[in-house]
Amino acid sequence: MDKYILVDCGFHDELEALATLRQSCRIVYRNAAGESVEIEGLIVDVYAANQADFLRMNNGIEIRLDKLVSVNDKQISFCTD
């Protein structure tokens, strides 16, 4: 696994809010081949594992947060520390 890049805490909080509110969202992310993939659905969990943060969608797809491009057309923010 390549080195994980921390996602901004505020963006992380927004993802958790979407999961808590069970709001449908449109997500664009980069898959293992580096291709852009767009999906729509519910975030059911935001969690940490293997020294990285992930989200799990209601269809079972799991995405490492630093592979996200945008959520509901909002570009991902990374920590600047």
PDB file of N, CA, C and O in Angstrom:
ATOM      1  N   MET A   1       0.851  -1.180   0.000  1.00  0.00           N
ATOM      2  CA  MET A   1       0.000   0.000   0.000  1.00  0.00           C
ATOM      3  C   MET A   1       0.892   1.237   0.000  1.00  0.00           C
ATOM      4  O   MET A   1       1.869   1.304   0.746  1.00  0.00           O
ATOM      5  N   ASP A   2       0.551   2.221  -0.844  1.00  0.00           N
ATOM      6  CA  ASP A   2       1.327   3.442  -0.881  1.00  0.00           C
ATOM      7  C   ASP A   2       1.043   4.289   0.359  1.00  0.00           C
ATOM      8  O   ASP A   2       0.059   4.070   1.067  1.00  0.00           O
ATOM      9  N   LYS A   3       1.922   5.258   0.605  1.00  0.00           N
ATOM     10  CA  LYS A   3       1.829   6.093   1.805  1.00  0.00           C
ATOM     11  C   LYS A   3       0.512   6.861   1.828  1.00  0.00           C
ATOM     12  O   LYS A   3       0.113   7.476   0.839  1.00  0.00           O
ATOM     13  N   TYR A   4      -0.152   6.811   2.981  1.00  0.00           N
ATOM     14  CA  TYR A   4      -1.438   7.484   3.155  1.00  0.00           C
ATOM     15  C   TYR A   4      -1.218   8.970   3.373  1.00  0.00           C
ATOM     16  O   TYR A   4      -0.322   9.367   4.117  1.00  0.00           O
ATOM     17  N   ILE A   5      -2.039   9.796   2.721  1.00  0.00           N
ATOM     18  CA  ILE A   5      -2.008  11.242   2.884  1.00  0.00           C
ATOM     19  C   ILE A   5      -3.216  11.629   3.732  1.00  0.00           C
ATOM     20  O   ILE A   5      -4.354  11.323   3.375  1.00  0.00           O
ATOM     21  N   LEU A   6      -2.966  12.299   4.852  1.00  0.00           N
ATOM     22  CA  LEU A   6      -4.055  12.673   5.757  1.00  0.00           C
ATOM     23  C   LEU A   6      -5.047  13.618   5.097  1.00  0.00           C
ATOM     24  O   LEU A   6      -4.665  14.557   4.398  1.00  0.00           O
ATOM     25  N   VAL A   7      -6.312  13.354   5.328  1.00  0.00           N
ATOM     26  CA  VAL A   7      -7.396  14.193   4.844  1.00  0.00           C
ATOM     27  C   VAL A   7      -7.682  15.252   5.909  1.00  0.00           C
ATOM     28  O   VAL A   7      -7.610  14.971   7.105  1.00  0.00           O
ATOM     29  N   ASP A   8      -8.001  16.452   5.475  1.00  0.00           N
ATOM     30  CA  ASP A   8      -8.326  17.542   6.389  1.00  0.00           C
ATOM     31  C   ASP A   8      -9.419  17.115   7.370  1.00  0.00           C
ATOM     32  O   ASP A   8     -10.398  16.482   6.974  1.00  0.00           O
ATOM     33  N   CYS A   9      -9.252  17.459   8.640  1.00  0.00           N
ATOM     34  CA  CYS A   9     -10.218  17.053   9.684  1.00  0.00           C
ATOM     35  C   CYS A   9     -11.627  17.551   9.385  1.00  0.00           C
ATOM     36  O   CYS A   9     -12.597  16.833   9.630  1.00  0.00           O
ATOM     37  N   GLY A  10     -11.757  18.761   8.864  1.00  0.00           N
ATOM     38  CA  GLY A  10     -13.076  19.299   8.528  1.00  0.00           C
ATOM     39  C   GLY A  10     -13.755  18.484   7.442  1.00  0.00           C
ATOM     40  O   GLY A  10     -14.962  18.249   7.501  1.00  0.00           O
ATOM     41  N   PHE A  11     -12.987  18.052   6.452  1.00  0.00           N
ATOM     42  CA  PHE A  11     -13.546  17.226   5.379  1.00  0.00           C
ATOM     43  C   PHE A  11     -13.951  15.860   5.933  1.00  0.00           C
ATOM     44  O   PHE A  11     -14.997  15.314   5.584  1.00  0.00           O
ATOM     45  N   HIS A  12     -13.100  15.328   6.800  1.00  0.00           N
ATOM     46  CA  HIS A  12     -13.405  14.049   7.458  1.00  0.00           C
ATOM     47  C   HIS A  12     -14.719  14.169   8.229  1.00  0.00           C
ATOM     48  O   HIS A  12     -15.554  13.266   8.176  1.00  0.00           O
ATOM     49  N   ASP A  13     -14.903  15.273   8.940  1.00  0.00           N
ATOM     50  CA  ASP A  13     -16.139  15.511   9.693  1.00  0.00           C
ATOM     51  C   ASP A  13     -17.354  15.581   8.766  1.00  0.00           C
ATOM     52  O   ASP A  13     -18.431  15.091   9.106  1.00  0.00           O
ATOM     53  N   GLU A  14     -17.173  16.191   7.595  1.00  0.00           N
ATOM     54  CA  GLU A  14     -18.277  16.272   6.621  1.00  0.00           C
ATOM     55  C   GLU A  14     -18.679  14.882   6.137  1.00  0.00           C
ATOM     56  O   GLU A  14     -19.866  14.605   5.961  1.00  0.00           O
ATOM     57  N   LEU A  15     -17.707  14.016   5.922  1.00  0.00           N
ATOM     58  CA  LEU A  15     -18.009  12.645   5.506  1.00  0.00           C
ATOM     59  C   LEU A  15     -18.776  11.906   6.591  1.00  0.00           C
ATOM     60  O   LEU A  15     -19.732  11.185   6.304  1.00  0.00           O
ATOM     61  N   GLU A  16     -18.354  12.085   7.843  1.00  0.00           N
ATOM     62  CA  GLU A  16     -19.063  11.453   8.957  1.00  0.00           C
ATOM     63  C   GLU A  16     -20.491  11.979   9.078  1.00  0.00           C
ATOM     64  O   GLU A  16     -21.409  11.222   9.395  1.00  0.00           O
ATOM     65  N   ALA A  17     -20.681  13.285   8.824  1.00  0.00           N
ATOM     66  CA  ALA A  17     -22.029  13.859   8.873  1.00  0.00           C
ATOM     67  C   ALA A  17     -22.910  13.256   7.785  1.00  0.00           C
ATOM     68  O   ALA A  17     -24.073  12.942   8.036  1.00  0.00           O
ATOM     69  N   LEU A  18     -22.369  13.089   6.578  1.00  0.00           N
ATOM     70  CA  LEU A  18     -23.138  12.463   5.493  1.00  0.00           C
ATOM     71  C   LEU A  18     -23.549  11.049   5.877  1.00  0.00           C
ATOM     72  O   LEU A  18     -24.662  10.618   5.578  1.00  0.00           O
ATOM     73  N   ALA A  19     -22.651  10.328   6.540  1.00  0.00           N
ATOM     74  CA  ALA A  19     -22.968   8.970   6.967  1.00  0.00           C
ATOM     75  C   ALA A  19     -24.048   8.983   8.048  1.00  0.00           C
ATOM     76  O   ALA A  19     -24.986   8.188   8.005  1.00  0.00           O
ATOM     77  N   THR A  20     -23.911   9.882   9.009  1.00  0.00           N
ATOM     78  CA  THR A  20     -24.873   9.956  10.115  1.00  0.00           C
ATOM     79  C   THR A  20     -26.258  10.357   9.618  1.00  0.00           C
ATOM     80  O   THR A  20     -27.267   9.814  10.069  1.00  0.00           O
ATOM     81  N   LEU A  21     -26.304  11.313   8.685  1.00  0.00           N
ATOM     82  CA  LEU A  21     -27.583  11.808   8.162  1.00  0.00           C
ATOM     83  C   LEU A  21     -28.164  10.895   7.080  1.00  0.00           C
ATOM     84  O   LEU A  21     -29.291  11.096   6.629  1.00  0.00           O
ATOM     85  N   ARG A  22     -27.380   9.883   6.666  1.00  0.00           N
ATOM     86  CA  ARG A  22     -27.796   8.947   5.623  1.00  0.00           C
ATOM     87  C   ARG A  22     -28.243   9.675   4.354  1.00  0.00           C
ATOM     88  O   ARG A  22     -29.283   9.370   3.771  1.00  0.00           O
ATOM     89  N   GLN A  23     -27.426  10.644   3.949  1.00  0.00           N
ATOM     90  CA  GLN A  23     -27.703  11.410   2.740  1.00  0.00           C
ATOM     91  C   GLN A  23     -27.014  10.764   1.546  1.00  0.00           C
ATOM     92  O   GLN A  23     -25.843  10.392   1.619  1.00  0.00           O
ATOM     93  N   SER A  24     -27.741  10.637   0.464  1.00  0.00           N
ATOM     94  CA  SER A  24     -27.155  10.133  -0.765  1.00  0.00           C
ATOM     95  C   SER A  24     -26.104  11.130  -1.246  1.00  0.00           C
ATOM     96  O   SER A  24     -26.294  12.342  -1.145  1.00  0.00           O
ATOM     97  N   CYS A  25     -25.006  10.616  -1.764  1.00  0.00           N
ATOM     98  CA  CYS A  25     -23.967  11.508  -2.259  1.00  0.00           C
ATOM     99  C   CYS A  25     -23.323  10.928  -3.514  1.00  0.00           C
ATOM    100  O   CYS A  25     -23.360   9.725  -3.770  1.00  0.00           O
ATOM    101  N   ARG A  26     -22.736  11.833  -4.279  1.00  0.00           N
ATOM    102  CA  ARG A  26     -22.013  11.473  -5.506  1.00  0.00           C
ATOM    103  C   ARG A  26     -20.523  11.568  -5.193  1.00  0.00           C
ATOM    104  O   ARG A  26     -20.033  12.616  -4.771  1.00  0.00           O
ATOM    105  N   ILE A  27     -19.820  10.481  -5.402  1.00  0.00           N
ATOM    106  CA  ILE A  27     -18.403  10.407  -5.057  1.00  0.00           C
ATOM    107  C   ILE A  27     -17.587  10.104  -6.303  1.00  0.00           C
ATOM    108  O   ILE A  27     -17.930   9.223  -7.090  1.00  0.00           O
ATOM    109  N   VAL A  28     -16.504  10.848  -6.467  1.00  0.00           N
ATOM    110  CA  VAL A  28     -15.525  10.567  -7.519  1.00  0.00           C
ATOM    111  C   VAL A  28     -14.235  10.189  -6.801  1.00  0.00           C
ATOM    112  O   VAL A  28     -13.790  10.886  -5.890  1.00  0.00           O
ATOM    113  N   TYR A  29     -13.638   9.070  -7.227  1.00  0.00           N
ATOM    114  CA  TYR A  29     -12.389   8.615  -6.615  1.00  0.00           C
ATOM    115  C   TYR A  29     -11.508   7.963  -7.664  1.00  0.00           C
ATOM    116  O   TYR A  29     -11.956   7.671  -8.773  1.00  0.00           O
ATOM    117  N   ARG A  30     -10.243   7.734  -7.302  1.00  0.00           N
ATOM    118  CA  ARG A  30      -9.294   7.046  -8.179  1.00  0.00           C
ATOM    119  C   ARG A  30      -9.191   5.595  -7.731  1.00  0.00           C
ATOM    120  O   ARG A  30      -8.939   5.316  -6.559  1.00  0.00           O
ATOM    121  N   ASN A  31      -9.387   4.673  -8.670  1.00  0.00           N
ATOM    122  CA  ASN A  31      -9.272   3.247  -8.340  1.00  0.00           C
ATOM    123  C   ASN A  31      -7.801   2.824  -8.345  1.00  0.00           C
ATOM    124  O   ASN A  31      -6.915   3.653  -8.558  1.00  0.00           O
ATOM    125  N   ALA A  32      -7.545   1.540  -8.110  1.00  0.00           N
ATOM    126  CA  ALA A  32      -6.172   1.028  -8.019  1.00  0.00           C
ATOM    127  C   ALA A  32      -5.374   1.262  -9.301  1.00  0.00           C
ATOM    128  O   ALA A  32      -4.149   1.366  -9.259  1.00  0.00           O
ATOM    129  N   ALA A  33      -6.063   1.345 -10.436  1.00  0.00           N
ATOM    130  CA  ALA A  33      -5.391   1.586 -11.714  1.00  0.00           C
ATOM    131  C   ALA A  33      -5.200   3.078 -11.980  1.00  0.00           C
ATOM    132  O   ALA A  33      -4.643   3.455 -13.011  1.00  0.00           O
ATOM    133  N   GLY A  34      -5.664   3.938 -11.049  1.00  0.00           N
ATOM    134  CA  GLY A  34      -5.535   5.380 -11.223  1.00  0.00           C
ATOM    135  C   GLY A  34      -6.634   5.993 -12.065  1.00  0.00           C
ATOM    136  O   GLY A  34      -6.575   7.176 -12.402  1.00  0.00           O
ATOM    137  N   GLU A  35      -7.643   5.192 -12.409  1.00  0.00           N
ATOM    138  CA  GLU A  35      -8.750   5.677 -13.229  1.00  0.00           C
ATOM    139  C   GLU A  35      -9.776   6.378 -12.352  1.00  0.00           C
ATOM    140  O   GLU A  35      -9.978   6.006 -11.196  1.00  0.00           O
ATOM    141  N   SER A  36     -10.411   7.380 -12.901  1.00  0.00           N
ATOM    142  CA  SER A  36     -11.456   8.105 -12.191  1.00  0.00           C
ATOM    143  C   SER A  36     -12.762   7.317 -12.269  1.00  0.00           C
ATOM    144  O   SER A  36     -13.188   6.903 -13.347  1.00  0.00           O
ATOM    145  N   VAL A  37     -13.392   7.116 -11.102  1.00  0.00           N
ATOM    146  CA  VAL A  37     -14.640   6.363 -11.010  1.00  0.00           C
ATOM    147  C   VAL A  37     -15.653   7.236 -10.289  1.00  0.00           C
ATOM    148  O   VAL A  37     -15.327   7.865  -9.283  1.00  0.00           O
ATOM    149  N   GLU A  38     -16.889   7.279 -10.800  1.00  0.00           N
ATOM    150  CA  GLU A  38     -17.954   8.032 -10.147  1.00  0.00           C
ATOM    151  C   GLU A  38     -19.047   7.069  -9.692  1.00  0.00           C
ATOM    152  O   GLU A  38     -19.517   6.230 -10.461  1.00  0.00           O
ATOM    153  N   ILE A  39     -19.440   7.208  -8.426  1.00  0.00           N
ATOM    154  CA  ILE A  39     -20.507   6.378  -7.872  1.00  0.00           C
ATOM    155  C   ILE A  39     -21.481   7.263  -7.117  1.00  0.00           C
ATOM    156  O   ILE A  39     -21.162   8.398  -6.761  1.00  0.00           O
ATOM    157  N   GLU A  40     -22.660   6.739  -6.880  1.00  0.00           N
ATOM    158  CA  GLU A  40     -23.649   7.446  -6.072  1.00  0.00           C
ATOM    159  C   GLU A  40     -24.244   6.468  -5.077  1.00  0.00           C
ATOM    160  O   GLU A  40     -24.516   5.315  -5.413  1.00  0.00           O
ATOM    161  N   GLY A  41     -24.442   6.930  -3.858  1.00  0.00           N
ATOM    162  CA  GLY A  41     -25.013   6.068  -2.839  1.00  0.00           C
ATOM    163  C   GLY A  41     -24.873   6.674  -1.463  1.00  0.00           C
ATOM    164  O   GLY A  41     -24.643   7.875  -1.315  1.00  0.00           O
ATOM    165  N   LEU A  42     -25.017   5.823  -0.449  1.00  0.00           N
ATOM    166  CA  LEU A  42     -24.941   6.250   0.940  1.00  0.00           C
ATOM    167  C   LEU A  42     -23.618   5.813   1.553  1.00  0.00           C
ATOM    168  O   LEU A  42     -23.171   4.684   1.354  1.00  0.00           O
ATOM    169  N   ILE A  43     -22.998   6.721   2.301  1.00  0.00           N
ATOM    170  CA  ILE A  43     -21.837   6.363   3.107  1.00  0.00           C
ATOM    171  C   ILE A  43     -22.392   5.735   4.379  1.00  0.00           C
ATOM    172  O   ILE A  43     -23.176   6.364   5.090  1.00  0.00           O
ATOM    173  N   VAL A  44     -21.995   4.507   4.669  1.00  0.00           N
ATOM    174  CA  VAL A  44     -22.508   3.843   5.867  1.00  0.00           C
ATOM    175  C   VAL A  44     -21.484   3.816   6.996  1.00  0.00           C
ATOM    176  O   VAL A  44     -21.844   3.567   8.147  1.00  0.00           O
ATOM    177  N   ASP A  45     -20.207   4.069   6.684  1.00  0.00           N
ATOM    178  CA  ASP A  45     -19.194   4.063   7.730  1.00  0.00           C
ATOM    179  C   ASP A  45     -17.966   4.838   7.269  1.00  0.00           C
ATOM    180  O   ASP A  45     -17.601   4.811   6.093  1.00  0.00           O
ATOM    181  N   VAL A  46     -17.340   5.526   8.210  1.00  0.00           N
ATOM    182  CA  VAL A  46     -16.036   6.157   8.017  1.00  0.00           C
ATOM    183  C   VAL A  46     -15.176   5.591   9.143  1.00  0.00           C
ATOM    184  O   VAL A  46     -15.516   5.736  10.317  1.00  0.00           O
ATOM    185  N   TYR A  47     -14.066   4.947   8.790  1.00  0.00           N
ATOM    186  CA  TYR A  47     -13.301   4.221   9.799  1.00  0.00           C
ATOM    187  C   TYR A  47     -11.808   4.232   9.478  1.00  0.00           C
ATOM    188  O   TYR A  47     -11.397   4.560   8.364  1.00  0.00           O
ATOM    189  N   ALA A  48     -11.009   3.867  10.480  1.00  0.00           N
ATOM    190  CA  ALA A  48      -9.559   3.767  10.325  1.00  0.00           C
ATOM    191  C   ALA A  48      -9.154   2.294  10.359  1.00  0.00           C
ATOM    192  O   ALA A  48      -9.675   1.510  11.152  1.00  0.00           O
ATOM    193  N   ALA A  49      -8.218   1.939   9.487  1.00  0.00           N
ATOM    194  CA  ALA A  49      -7.657   0.587   9.448  1.00  0.00           C
ATOM    195  C   ALA A  49      -6.317   0.641   8.728  1.00  0.00           C
ATOM    196  O   ALA A  49      -6.151   1.399   7.773  1.00  0.00           O
ATOM    197  N   ASN A  50      -5.370  -0.154   9.180  1.00  0.00           N
ATOM    198  CA  ASN A  50      -4.064  -0.251   8.515  1.00  0.00           C
ATOM    199  C   ASN A  50      -3.410   1.112   8.307  1.00  0.00           C
ATOM    200  O   ASN A  50      -2.844   1.377   7.246  1.00  0.00           O
ATOM    201  N   GLN A  51      -3.488   1.968   9.310  1.00  0.00           N
ATOM    202  CA  GLN A  51      -2.867   3.298   9.310  1.00  0.00           C
ATOM    203  C   GLN A  51      -3.399   4.206   8.207  1.00  0.00           C
ATOM    204  O   GLN A  51      -2.660   5.036   7.676  1.00  0.00           O
ATOM    205  N   ALA A  52      -4.676   4.055   7.859  1.00  0.00           N
ATOM    206  CA  ALA A  52      -5.328   4.906   6.862  1.00  0.00           C
ATOM    207  C   ALA A  52      -6.799   5.031   7.225  1.00  0.00           C
ATOM    208  O   ALA A  52      -7.318   4.249   8.021  1.00  0.00           O
ATOM    209  N   ASP A  53      -7.468   6.015   6.640  1.00  0.00           N
ATOM    210  CA  ASP A  53      -8.904   6.205   6.842  1.00  0.00           C
ATOM    211  C   ASP A  53      -9.649   5.776   5.588  1.00  0.00           C
ATOM    212  O   ASP A  53      -9.171   5.962   4.469  1.00  0.00           O
ATOM    213  N   PHE A  54     -10.830   5.200   5.793  1.00  0.00           N
ATOM    214  CA  PHE A  54     -11.636   4.663   4.704  1.00  0.00           C
ATOM    215  C   PHE A  54     -13.092   5.066   4.883  1.00  0.00           C
ATOM    216  O   PHE A  54     -13.519   5.451   5.972  1.00  0.00           O
ATOM    217  N   LEU A  55     -13.843   4.969   3.792  1.00  0.00           N
ATOM    218  CA  LEU A  55     -15.298   5.032   3.906  1.00  0.00           C
ATOM    219  C   LEU A  55     -15.865   3.799   3.238  1.00  0.00           C
ATOM    220  O   LEU A  55     -15.288   3.259   2.294  1.00  0.00           O
ATOM    221  N   ARG A  56     -17.009   3.361   3.744  1.00  0.00           N
ATOM    222  CA  ARG A  56     -17.704   2.205   3.184  1.00  0.00           C
ATOM    223  C   ARG A  56     -19.060   2.680   2.689  1.00  0.00           C
ATOM    224  O   ARG A  56     -19.788   3.360   3.412  1.00  0.00           O
ATOM    225  N   MET A  57     -19.396   2.323   1.463  1.00  0.00           N
ATOM    226  CA  MET A  57     -20.669   2.683   0.863  1.00  0.00           C
ATOM    227  C   MET A  57     -21.693   1.587   1.114  1.00  0.00           C
ATOM    228  O   MET A  57     -21.330   0.459   1.449  1.00  0.00           O
ATOM    229  N   ASN A  58     -22.970   1.912   0.954  1.00  0.00           N
ATOM    230  CA  ASN A  58     -24.046   0.942   1.186  1.00  0.00           C
ATOM    231  C   ASN A  58     -23.997  -0.235   0.212  1.00  0.00           C
ATOM    232  O   ASN A  58     -24.612  -1.268   0.475  1.00  0.00           O
ATOM    233  N   ASN A  59     -23.287  -0.103  -0.899  1.00  0.00           N
ATOM    234  CA  ASN A  59     -23.165  -1.216  -1.846  1.00  0.00           C
ATOM    235  C   ASN A  59     -21.919  -2.063  -1.577  1.00  0.00           C
ATOM    236  O   ASN A  59     -21.598  -2.961  -2.355  1.00  0.00           O
ATOM    237  N   GLY A  60     -21.206  -1.771  -0.457  1.00  0.00           N
ATOM    238  CA  GLY A  60     -20.040  -2.554  -0.083  1.00  0.00           C
ATOM    239  C   GLY A  60     -18.711  -2.005  -0.564  1.00  0.00           C
ATOM    240  O   GLY A  60     -17.665  -2.486  -0.129  1.00  0.00           O
ATOM    241  N   ILE A  61     -18.713  -1.020  -1.443  1.00  0.00           N
ATOM    242  CA  ILE A  61     -17.468  -0.433  -1.922  1.00  0.00           C
ATOM    243  C   ILE A  61     -16.773   0.270  -0.769  1.00  0.00           C
ATOM    244  O   ILE A  61     -17.400   1.015  -0.016  1.00  0.00           O
ATOM    245  N   GLU A  62     -15.468   0.030  -0.635  1.00  0.00           N
ATOM    246  CA  GLU A  62     -14.648   0.705   0.367  1.00  0.00           C
ATOM    247  C   GLU A  62     -13.610   1.547  -0.349  1.00  0.00           C
ATOM    248  O   GLU A  62     -12.959   1.082  -1.285  1.00  0.00           O
ATOM    249  N   ILE A  63     -13.455   2.796   0.097  1.00  0.00           N
ATOM    250  CA  ILE A  63     -12.560   3.736  -0.566  1.00  0.00           C
ATOM    251  C   ILE A  63     -11.641   4.359   0.475  1.00  0.00           C
ATOM    252  O   ILE A  63     -12.107   4.880   1.489  1.00  0.00           O
ATOM    253  N   ARG A  64     -10.348   4.307   0.228  1.00  0.00           N
ATOM    254  CA  ARG A  64      -9.399   4.994   1.100  1.00  0.00           C
ATOM    255  C   ARG A  64      -9.572   6.495   0.875  1.00  0.00           C
ATOM    256  O   ARG A  64      -9.633   6.947  -0.268  1.00  0.00           O
ATOM    257  N   LEU A  65      -9.649   7.262   1.951  1.00  0.00           N
ATOM    258  CA  LEU A  65     -10.013   8.670   1.829  1.00  0.00           C
ATOM    259  C   LEU A  65      -9.058   9.478   0.956  1.00  0.00           C
ATOM    260  O   LEU A  65      -9.495  10.418   0.294  1.00  0.00           O
ATOM    261  N   ASP A  66      -7.783   9.148   0.934  1.00  0.00           N
ATOM    262  CA  ASP A  66      -6.863   9.927   0.100  1.00  0.00           C
ATOM    263  C   ASP A  66      -6.976   9.570  -1.384  1.00  0.00           C
ATOM    264  O   ASP A  66      -6.255  10.133  -2.208  1.00  0.00           O
ATOM    265  N   LYS A  67      -7.869   8.643  -1.732  1.00  0.00           N
ATOM    266  CA  LYS A  67      -8.154   8.319  -3.137  1.00  0.00           C
ATOM    267  C   LYS A  67      -9.386   9.071  -3.640  1.00  0.00           C
ATOM    268  O   LYS A  67      -9.707   9.020  -4.827  1.00  0.00           O
ATOM    269  N   LEU A  68     -10.074   9.768  -2.732  1.00  0.00           N
ATOM    270  CA  LEU A  68     -11.229  10.575  -3.129  1.00  0.00           C
ATOM    271  C   LEU A  68     -10.782  11.759  -3.965  1.00  0.00           C
ATOM    272  O   LEU A  68      -9.719  12.334  -3.727  1.00  0.00           O
ATOM    273  N   VAL A  69     -11.593  12.118  -4.937  1.00  0.00           N
ATOM    274  CA  VAL A  69     -11.385  13.328  -5.733  1.00  0.00           C
ATOM    275  C   VAL A  69     -12.387  14.385  -5.288  1.00  0.00           C
ATOM    276  O   VAL A  69     -12.025  15.537  -5.049  1.00  0.00           O
ATOM    277  N   SER A  70     -13.665  13.976  -5.179  1.00  0.00           N
ATOM    278  CA  SER A  70     -14.701  14.909  -4.740  1.00  0.00           C
ATOM    279  C   SER A  70     -15.879  14.141  -4.153  1.00  0.00           C
ATOM    280  O   SER A  70     -16.096  12.964  -4.438  1.00  0.00           O
ATOM    281  N   VAL A  71     -16.627  14.858  -3.323  1.00  0.00           N
ATOM    282  CA  VAL A  71     -17.870  14.336  -2.748  1.00  0.00           C
ATOM    283  C   VAL A  71     -18.908  15.423  -2.943  1.00  0.00           C
ATOM    284  O   VAL A  71     -18.739  16.540  -2.454  1.00  0.00           O
ATOM    285  N   ASN A  72     -19.983  15.105  -3.655  1.00  0.00           N
ATOM    286  CA  ASN A  72     -21.028  16.087  -3.992  1.00  0.00           C
ATOM    287  C   ASN A  72     -20.418  17.336  -4.620  1.00  0.00           C
ATOM    288  O   ASN A  72     -20.787  18.461  -4.283  1.00  0.00           O
ATOM    289  N   ASP A  73     -19.483  17.122  -5.532  1.00  0.00           N
ATOM    290  CA  ASP A  73     -18.792  18.171  -6.293  1.00  0.00           C
ATOM    291  C   ASP A  73     -17.850  19.029  -5.460  1.00  0.00           C
ATOM    292  O   ASP A  73     -17.305  20.007  -5.971  1.00  0.00           O
ATOM    293  N   LYS A  74     -17.645  18.688  -4.194  1.00  0.00           N
ATOM    294  CA  LYS A  74     -16.678  19.406  -3.359  1.00  0.00           C
ATOM    295  C   LYS A  74     -15.355  18.659  -3.410  1.00  0.00           C
ATOM    296  O   LYS A  74     -15.282  17.476  -3.079  1.00  0.00           O
ATOM    297  N   GLN A  75     -14.302  19.371  -3.834  1.00  0.00           N
ATOM    298  CA  GLN A  75     -12.994  18.748  -3.926  1.00  0.00           C
ATOM    299  C   GLN A  75     -12.474  18.375  -2.551  1.00  0.00           C
ATOM    300  O   GLN A  75     -12.703  19.088  -1.574  1.00  0.00           O
ATOM    301  N   ILE A  76     -11.772  17.249  -2.481  1.00  0.00           N
ATOM    302  CA  ILE A  76     -11.210  16.785  -1.218  1.00  0.00           C
ATOM    303  C   ILE A  76     -10.152  17.764  -0.719  1.00  0.00           C
ATOM    304  O   ILE A  76      -9.435  18.372  -1.513  1.00  0.00           O
ATOM    305  N   SER A  77     -10.061  17.911   0.589  1.00  0.00           N
ATOM    306  CA  SER A  77      -9.064  18.764   1.227  1.00  0.00           C
ATOM    307  C   SER A  77      -8.112  17.871   2.018  1.00  0.00           C
ATOM    308  O   SER A  77      -8.539  16.946   2.709  1.00  0.00           O
ATOM    309  N   PHE A  78      -6.821  18.161   1.906  1.00  0.00           N
ATOM    310  CA  PHE A  78      -5.819  17.401   2.648  1.00  0.00           C
ATOM    311  C   PHE A  78      -5.228  18.269   3.740  1.00  0.00           C
ATOM    312  O   PHE A  78      -5.238  19.496   3.649  1.00  0.00           O
ATOM    313  N   CYS A  79      -4.708  17.613   4.784  1.00  0.00           N
ATOM    314  CA  CYS A  79      -4.048  18.338   5.878  1.00  0.00           C
ATOM    315  C   CYS A  79      -2.832  19.058   5.332  1.00  0.00           C
ATOM    316  O   CYS A  79      -2.150  18.561   4.435  1.00  0.00           O
ATOM    317  N   THR A  80      -2.568  20.226   5.877  1.00  0.00           N
ATOM    318  CA  THR A  80      -1.433  21.013   5.439  1.00  0.00           C
ATOM    319  C   THR A  80      -0.327  21.046   6.495  1.00  0.00           C
ATOM    320  O   THR A  80       0.663  21.758   6.325  1.00  0.00           O
ATOM    321  N   ASP A  81      -0.482  20.288   7.582  1.00  0.00           N
ATOM    322  CA  ASP A  81       0.527  20.266   8.654  1.00  0.00           C
ATOM    323  C   ASP A  81       1.771  19.551   8.207  1.00  0.00           C
ATOM    324  O   ASP A  81       2.726  19.435   8.976  1.00  0.00           O
TER     325      ASP A  81
END
